[in-house]
Amino acid sequence: MALVLNDEQTMLRDNARGFLGKNAPIAHLRALRDKRDADGFSRALWKDFVEMGWAGILVPQEYGGLGLGYVEAGVVMEELGRTLTPSPFLSTAVLAATAIARVGTDQQKKHYLSQIVAGDLIATLAIDETAKHHPEKTAMTAARAGNSFKLAGAKTFVIDGHVANLLIALARTAGKPGDTDGLTLFLVDASARGIRAERTPTVDTHNAARLTFQDVNLSADNVLGRIDAGWEVLEGVLNAGRAAVAAEMVGAGEEAFSRTVAYLRERKQFGRAIGEFQALQHRAAHLYCELEVTRSAVLKALQTLDSSFDRAGAIVSVAKGRAGLSATLAVNEAVQMHGGIGMTDEFDIGLFMKRVRVGQELFGDANFHADRLARLNRY
């Protein structure tokens, strides 16, 4: 398959770029940050996303969605990266929609997917418990009591966890931390008794939360997929999320690069634009090549998710690892080439650096994915 967007995907990209450029520029992020908005995102803007169908991109048509693919979701994520727009798109329209659409019962799909499409439900994935991304180290327990379960434990770095109505929580029904067997996914009402959410805004002014579960009662109907077999499902869902975050980092990296090239043409020293200096030209050319190779890897990962979902793990790790390294290089070079003003809050470049730093860590950094790729290839 050619590593280019088709006409429909290009149209979606252009529409998303135009809409976000007009309605959610960087000033939108700054306004949310400066007024310390309790939600951390604009519900009015999210309603616009819903009306354009973005919330249902990955939801099958039979449940009211658009029934599109991961390439289309990646297109939207890339444009969100260009404007640094905080929204529940990743948590709800990518992660939750993927999990429920792939392994939910028909009743669960009808109940939850229709709400996602309508914008009535914000859902998220609650999996990590350690400082770094290692979901297999889950210690939160789901103790059985007949046909019921009782959740006890805590989760950290839960995207949009403080505003979510539905939590897809990973808990241990067997085994010990570190085992991939014995893990189960549960659909948990965020307002259930025993759940406490503490908002923990990240350095990039996006949303995350720390959640504690104290004897939260669930029934067998809350199980997503099969008991003790949540790891395989989770890996697929995380692959979708990793590819989406990689696409977002491509957008952020390319926007930072574009702004840097514009600055190189405008800033003058010794009577010449600094972009005429060969050393800076070499650095800019190298960065351009890195971003283009990464763009191809990310698009290939998204295409593979659409064509062979269960075999996308290796290329997704390539894409996420490369995106983290390339976007980090882009924002580091952007700050350096802008000189002193690149370090100031008044200038936008620093905001791109912060978002890329968070994106690098989200669902595994470059080192995590290098190790994962080696393991998948049995090194």
ChimeraX attribute file (.defattr): number of C-alpha atoms within 10 A of each C-alpha:
attribute: neighborCount
match mode: 1-to-1
recipient: residues
	/A:1	6
	/A:2	9
	/A:3	12
	/A:4	12
	/A:5	15
	/A:6	10
	/A:7	9
	/A:8	10
	/A:9	17
	/A:10	14
	/A:11	12
	/A:12	17
	/A:13	20
	/A:14	14
	/A:15	14
	/A:16	21
	/A:17	20
	/A:18	13
	/A:19	15
	/A:20	21
	/A:21	16
	/A:22	9
	/A:23	15
	/A:24	19
	/A:25	16
	/A:26	17
	/A:27	14
	/A:28	17
	/A:29	21
	/A:30	16
	/A:31	11
	/A:32	18
	/A:33	17
	/A:34	9
	/A:35	9
	/A:36	11
	/A:37	11
	/A:38	11
	/A:39	15
	/A:40	23
	/A:41	22
	/A:42	18
	/A:43	13
	/A:44	9
	/A:45	16
	/A:46	18
	/A:47	16
	/A:48	16
	/A:49	20
	/A:50	20
	/A:51	14
	/A:52	12
	/A:53	17
	/A:54	24
	/A:55	30
	/A:56	31
	/A:57	24
	/A:58	25
	/A:59	27
	/A:60	18
	/A:61	12
	/A:62	12
	/A:63	20
	/A:64	18
	/A:65	20
	/A:66	17
	/A:67	13
	/A:68	16
	/A:69	17
	/A:70	25
	/A:71	23
	/A:72	22
	/A:73	26
	/A:74	29
	/A:75	25
	/A:76	27
	/A:77	28
	/A:78	27
	/A:79	27
	/A:80	25
	/A:81	26
	/A:82	23
	/A:83	23
	/A:84	30
	/A:85	25
	/A:86	23
	/A:87	20
	/A:88	25
	/A:89	25
	/A:90	26
	/A:91	21
	/A:92	26
	/A:93	25
	/A:94	27
	/A:95	25
	/A:96	27
	/A:97	27
	/A:98	23
	/A:99	22
	/A:100	22
	/A:101	19
	/A:102	16
	/A:103	14
	/A:104	20
	/A:105	15
	/A:106	11
	/A:107	10
	/A:108	18
	/A:109	21
	/A:110	16
	/A:111	12
	/A:112	23
	/A:113	31
	/A:114	20
	/A:115	17
	/A:116	23
	/A:117	25
	/A:118	17
	/A:119	22
	/A:120	14
	/A:121	17
	/A:122	22
	/A:123	31
	/A:124	30
	/A:125	28
	/A:126	27
	/A:127	26
	/A:128	24
	/A:129	22
	/A:130	15
	/A:131	9
	/A:132	15
	/A:133	17
	/A:134	15
	/A:135	23
	/A:136	21
	/A:137	17
	/A:138	23
	/A:139	23
	/A:140	24
	/A:141	22
	/A:142	25
	/A:143	17
	/A:144	14
	/A:145	11
	/A:146	8
	/A:147	9
	/A:148	15
	/A:149	21
	/A:150	16
	/A:151	26
	/A:152	20
	/A:153	18
	/A:154	24
	/A:155	24
	/A:156	21
	/A:157	25
	/A:158	25
	/A:159	26
	/A:160	32
	/A:161	29
	/A:162	23
	/A:163	22
	/A:164	21
	/A:165	17
	/A:166	22
	/A:167	23
	/A:168	23
	/A:169	22
	/A:170	28
	/A:171	28
	/A:172	27
	/A:173	23
	/A:174	17
	/A:175	13
	/A:176	17
	/A:177	16
	/A:178	12
	/A:179	15
	/A:180	19
	/A:181	18
	/A:182	18
	/A:183	29
	/A:184	24
	/A:185	29
	/A:186	26
	/A:187	24
	/A:188	22
	/A:189	17
	/A:190	21
	/A:191	13
	/A:192	14
	/A:193	12
	/A:194	14
	/A:195	19
	/A:196	16
	/A:197	21
	/A:198	13
	/A:199	20
	/A:200	19
	/A:201	17
	/A:202	15
	/A:203	12
	/A:204	20
	/A:205	22
	/A:206	23
	/A:207	23
	/A:208	21
	/A:209	22
	/A:210	21
	/A:211	22
	/A:212	19
	/A:213	20
	/A:214	15
	/A:215	17
	/A:216	18
	/A:217	19
	/A:218	21
	/A:219	16
	/A:220	13
	/A:221	13
	/A:222	17
	/A:223	22
	/A:224	25
	/A:225	19
	/A:226	14
	/A:227	16
	/A:228	17
	/A:229	17
	/A:230	23
	/A:231	19
	/A:232	13
	/A:233	19
	/A:234	21
	/A:235	14
	/A:236	21
	/A:237	21
	/A:238	20
	/A:239	26
	/A:240	28
	/A:241	24
	/A:242	28
	/A:243	33
	/A:244	29
	/A:245	27
	/A:246	37
	/A:247	32
	/A:248	30
	/A:249	37
	/A:250	31
	/A:251	27
	/A:252	30
	/A:253	31
	/A:254	24
	/A:255	24
	/A:256	25
	/A:257	23
	/A:258	15
	/A:259	14
	/A:260	24
	/A:261	18
	/A:262	11
	/A:263	17
	/A:264	20
	/A:265	13
	/A:266	12
	/A:267	13
	/A:268	13
	/A:269	9
	/A:270	6
	/A:271	7
	/A:272	12
	/A:273	14
	/A:274	19
	/A:275	22
	/A:276	12
	/A:277	12
	/A:278	10
	/A:279	10
	/A:280	16
	/A:281	15
	/A:282	12
	/A:283	12
	/A:284	21
	/A:285	10
	/A:286	11
	/A:287	19
	/A:288	18
	/A:289	12
	/A:290	18
	/A:291	23
	/A:292	14
	/A:293	14
	/A:294	26
	/A:295	24
	/A:296	15
	/A:297	25
	/A:298	33
	/A:299	25
	/A:300	23
	/A:301	33
	/A:302	31
	/A:303	21
	/A:304	20
	/A:305	23
	/A:306	17
	/A:307	13
	/A:308	12
	/A:309	17
	/A:310	14
	/A:311	13
	/A:312	21
	/A:313	25
	/A:314	18
	/A:315	21
	/A:316	29
	/A:317	29
	/A:318	22
	/A:319	30
	/A:320	35
	/A:321	25
	/A:322	27
	/A:323	33
	/A:324	28
	/A:325	19
	/A:326	26
	/A:327	33
	/A:328	23
	/A:329	18
	/A:330	28
	/A:331	28
	/A:332	18
	/A:333	21
	/A:334	26
	/A:335	22
	/A:336	13
	/A:337	20
	/A:338	18
	/A:339	11
	/A:340	9
	/A:341	15
	/A:342	21
	/A:343	15
	/A:344	13
	/A:345	10
	/A:346	11
	/A:347	12
	/A:348	18
	/A:349	23
	/A:350	20
	/A:351	25
	/A:352	27
	/A:353	24
	/A:354	18
	/A:355	24
	/A:356	30
	/A:357	19
	/A:358	17
	/A:359	25
	/A:360	24
	/A:361	16
	/A:362	19
	/A:363	22
	/A:364	21
	/A:365	22
	/A:366	19
	/A:367	13
	/A:368	17
	/A:369	21
	/A:370	18
	/A:371	13
	/A:372	17
	/A:373	19
	/A:374	12
	/A:375	11
	/A:376	12
	/A:377	9
	/A:378	7
	/A:379	7
